[in-house]
Amino acid sequence: SLWTMGALRVGNKIFAQFMNKNYVQYWRLTNNHDVVPHLPPRWMSFQHPNTEYWFNNYTDPLQYKVCNKNDSSGEDPSCADSLWAPTLSIFDHFKYLGVDKRLGKAHGCH
C-alpha cells in the first residue's frame, strides 16, 4: 500500500499506468485548493496515478470525494483537477486531515 498527501506529479502516463497495475492499493489524498498536486503541470506530460481522495470541505476536514477510481488517467476533472490555477494555495498544502503540518515543527518534528 502507498499513501501520499499532497504529492507532486512524479511521472508521465506510462509511469501512472505502471503504478495503477503494480500497486495493490494506492491512496492519493488532495486537500481543497492545494497547489502542490498540480505540479509539474499536465502540459509537461506529467500525470498522477489513480485513485484520488479529494478533501474539499473546509468545515468538515474528514469529508472526501473518491475520484477516478475506475479511470486509469489519474486526473479527474470533477475533483482537484477542476480547480482554476489562480485559486490554488500553498496554505492548503500545510493542512491535511484537519492537522496543520506546520505545528509539528514547534514540537521538534521535521
C-alpha positions as CSV (number, residue, x, y, z in Angstrom):
1,S,0.0,0.0,0.0
2,L,1.1,3.5,-0.7
3,W,-0.4,6.7,0.9
4,T,0.5,10.2,-0.3
5,M,-0.8,13.5,0.9
6,G,-0.4,16.5,-1.4
7,A,2.0,14.7,-3.7
8,L,3.5,16.2,-6.8
9,R,3.0,14.6,-10.2
10,V,6.2,12.5,-10.4
11,G,5.8,10.7,-13.7
12,N,4.3,10.5,-17.1
13,K,1.4,8.5,-18.4
14,I,3.5,5.3,-18.6
15,F,4.6,5.7,-15.0
16,A,1.0,6.3,-13.9
17,Q,-0.1,3.1,-15.7
18,F,2.7,1.2,-14.1
19,M,1.6,2.4,-10.7
20,N,-2.0,1.6,-11.4
21,K,-1.2,-2.0,-12.4
22,N,1.5,-2.9,-9.9
23,Y,0.4,-1.5,-6.5
24,V,-2.2,-3.3,-4.6
25,Q,-3.7,-0.1,-3.2
26,Y,-2.7,3.5,-3.7
27,W,-4.4,6.4,-1.9
28,R,-3.6,9.9,-3.2
29,L,-5.0,12.4,-0.8
30,T,-5.5,16.0,-2.0
31,N,-6.7,18.9,0.1
32,N,-9.0,21.6,-1.1
33,H,-7.0,24.0,-3.2
34,D,-3.5,22.6,-2.5
35,V,-1.2,23.8,-5.3
36,V,1.4,21.1,-5.0
37,P,-0.6,18.2,-6.6
38,H,-0.9,20.4,-9.7
39,L,2.8,20.5,-10.2
40,P,4.5,19.9,-12.5
41,P,1.7,20.9,-14.9
42,R,-0.1,18.4,-17.1
43,W,1.0,20.3,-20.3
44,M,4.6,19.0,-19.5
45,S,3.2,15.4,-19.8
46,F,3.1,14.7,-16.1
47,Q,0.2,12.6,-14.8
48,H,-0.9,11.2,-11.4
49,P,-1.8,7.6,-10.9
50,N,-5.3,6.9,-9.6
51,T,-7.1,6.9,-7.1
52,E,-7.5,10.4,-5.7
53,Y,-9.3,11.2,-2.5
54,W,-10.2,14.9,-2.6
55,F,-10.8,16.5,0.8
56,N,-12.7,19.6,-0.4
57,N,-14.8,20.7,2.6
58,Y,-13.2,23.3,4.9
59,T,-16.0,22.9,7.6
60,D,-15.5,19.1,7.7
61,P,-11.9,18.2,7.1
62,L,-12.6,14.5,7.1
63,Q,-15.2,14.6,4.4
64,Y,-13.9,13.5,1.0
65,K,-14.8,12.5,-2.5
66,V,-13.4,9.4,-4.3
67,C,-12.2,10.4,-7.7
68,N,-11.2,8.4,-10.9
69,K,-11.4,5.1,-9.1
70,N,-12.1,3.2,-12.3
71,D,-10.2,5.5,-14.6
72,S,-6.6,4.9,-15.4
73,S,-5.9,8.6,-16.1
74,G,-5.3,9.7,-12.5
75,E,-6.7,13.1,-13.3
76,D,-10.4,13.7,-12.6
77,P,-12.0,16.9,-14.0
78,S,-14.6,16.8,-11.2
79,C,-12.1,16.8,-8.4
80,A,-8.9,18.7,-7.6
81,D,-8.1,18.9,-11.3
82,S,-11.3,21.0,-11.7
83,L,-9.7,24.0,-9.9
84,W,-8.5,27.0,-11.8
85,A,-4.8,27.8,-11.3
86,P,-5.3,31.3,-9.6
87,T,-7.5,29.7,-6.9
88,L,-4.7,27.3,-5.8
89,S,-3.0,27.9,-2.5
90,I,0.2,26.7,-0.7
91,F,-1.6,27.1,2.6
92,D,-3.9,24.2,1.8
93,H,-0.7,22.1,1.4
94,F,0.1,22.6,5.1
95,K,-3.1,21.1,6.4
96,Y,-4.3,17.5,5.8
97,L,-7.0,15.6,7.7
98,G,-7.5,18.6,9.9
99,V,-3.9,18.7,11.1
100,D,-1.7,21.6,10.3
101,K,1.7,20.1,9.5
102,R,3.5,23.4,10.5
103,L,2.5,22.8,14.1
104,G,4.9,19.8,14.4
105,K,8.0,22.0,14.0
106,A,7.1,23.7,17.3
107,H,7.4,20.3,18.9
108,G,10.6,19.2,17.3
109,C,9.2,17.3,14.4
110,H,10.8,17.8,11.0
